[in-house]
Amino acid sequence: MSRNPGAEPSAARRRAGGFTLIEMMVVIAIIGALAMLVGPSILGRLGDANTTAARTQIEMLTVALENFRMDTGRYPTTEEGLAVLRTWNAASARPAGWRGPYLRKPVPADPWKRPYLYRSPGEHDAESFDLYTLGRDGETGGEGENADLTSWGEDEKK
């Protein structure tokens, strides 16, 4: 009587069907080592990306502020803020010459989810405005991703 070949797998066939615990541990160790090598590099790039995004947004808002000034003859006041670049407050009079909106979308928050700081007239240029963000830490000064990013062209370090 012959045996049914599919009824009982051989020992060699059973071993080839999966991974051993040692093999799995080796793969996990390799993946962990790669993550430790690549992770800091990726996180560093994220910080650079946030800083670049903030600089780009400040430049975009500066262009909108200049367009506002060309139409109205002045920059928005500190009280009007950046929101007047998108729409004017119905409770106040529409600025003379306003031909906005000067932004297609609402005023963005900085990459760290805080509003940009705006002051007009500015402390750094009394004829203009100050537009800035305090960086990741939200405090004046700092370096790297914590540095203040400004519209007056220099990162503020106090």
C-alpha positions in Angstrom: 0.0 0.0 0.0 1.4 3.4 -1.0 1.2 6.5 1.1 -0.7 9.6 0.0 2.1 12.1 -0.8 0.0 15.2 0.2 -1.2 13.8 3.5 1.9 14.1 5.6 4.6 16.8 4.8 8.2 15.8 5.2 10.4 17.5 7.9 12.4 19.4 5.2 9.2 20.7 3.7 7.9 21.9 7.1 11.1 23.9 7.8 11.0 25.6 4.3 7.5 26.9 5.0 8.4 29.8 7.4 11.0 31.8 9.2 12.6 30.8 12.4 12.7 33.0 15.5 16.4 33.7 15.0 15.9 34.8 11.4 13.0 37.2 12.4 15.2 38.7 15.2 18.1 39.3 12.7 15.7 41.1 10.3 14.3 43.3 13.1 17.8 44.1 14.3 18.8 45.2 10.8 15.7 47.3 10.4 16.4 48.9 13.8 20.0 49.7 12.9 18.9 51.3 9.6 16.3 53.4 11.4 18.9 54.6 13.9 21.2 55.7 11.0 18.6 57.3 8.8 16.1 58.7 11.4 18.2 61.6 12.6 18.9 62.6 9.0 15.2 62.7 8.1 14.3 64.6 11.3 17.0 67.2 10.5 15.5 67.6 7.1 12.1 68.2 8.6 13.4 71.1 10.6 15.1 72.6 7.5 11.8 72.2 5.6 9.9 74.1 8.3 12.4 76.9 8.3 12.3 77.1 4.5 8.5 77.1 4.5 8.4 80.0 7.1 10.8 82.1 5.0 8.7 81.4 1.9 5.5 82.4 3.6 7.0 85.6 5.0 8.1 86.5 1.4 4.6 85.7 0.1 3.0 87.8 2.8 5.5 90.7 2.1 4.5 90.7 -1.5 0.8 90.9 -0.5 1.6 93.7 1.9 3.4 95.7 -0.8 0.4 95.2 -3.1 -1.9 96.5 -0.4 0.4 99.5 0.1 0.4 100.3 -3.7 -3.4 100.3 -3.8 -4.1 102.1 -0.5 -1.0 104.2 0.0 -0.2 102.6 3.4 0.5 99.3 5.1 -2.3 97.7 7.2 -2.2 98.9 10.8 -1.2 96.5 13.6 -4.9 96.5 14.6 -6.1 95.5 11.1 -3.4 92.9 11.0 -2.7 90.5 8.1 -6.4 89.5 7.9 -7.1 92.6 5.9 -5.0 91.1 3.0 -7.8 88.6 2.5 -10.9 90.5 3.5 -11.8 93.6 5.4 -13.6 93.6 8.7 -17.3 94.4 8.1 -17.3 96.4 11.4 -14.7 98.9 10.1 -14.6 101.0 7.0 -13.1 99.4 3.9 -9.6 100.9 3.3 -9.7 103.5 0.5 -8.3 102.0 -2.7 -8.5 98.4 -1.4 -8.7 96.1 -4.4 -8.2 92.8 -2.6 -8.2 90.1 -1.8 -4.4 90.1 -1.9 -4.2 86.5 -0.9 -6.1 83.6 -2.5 -6.4 81.6 0.8 -6.6 82.7 4.4 -3.5 84.0 6.1 -1.4 80.9 6.9 -0.1 80.0 10.4 3.7 79.5 10.6 4.9 75.9 10.2 4.7 75.5 14.0 1.0 76.3 14.0 1.3 79.8 15.5 0.2 83.1 13.8 2.8 85.3 12.2 3.6 88.4 14.3 2.9 91.7 12.4 3.5 95.3 13.6 3.1 98.5 11.5 4.8 100.8 11.7 7.7 98.5 12.4 10.4 98.8 15.0 13.0 97.9 12.5 11.7 100.2 9.8 9.3 102.9 11.0 8.2 103.5 7.3 7.3 99.9 6.8 6.3 96.9 8.9 7.7 94.0 10.9 6.6 90.5 10.0 8.2 87.6 11.8 7.8 84.2 13.5 9.7 83.1 16.7 10.6 79.7 15.3 9.9 76.3 16.7 10.4 77.3 20.4 8.1 80.3 20.2 10.6 82.4 22.2 12.7 85.4 21.1 16.2 84.5 19.8 17.5 81.0 19.3 19.4 79.1 16.7 18.6 76.6 14.0 14.9 75.8 13.9 14.4 77.9 17.1 15.7 81.0 15.4 13.4 84.0 14.7 12.6 84.4 11.0 11.9 88.0 9.9 10.8 90.1 7.0 13.6 92.6 7.4 16.1 90.1 6.0 18.0 88.8 9.0 17.3 86.0 11.4 17.0 87.7 14.8 19.3 86.4 17.5 19.0 88.1 20.9 
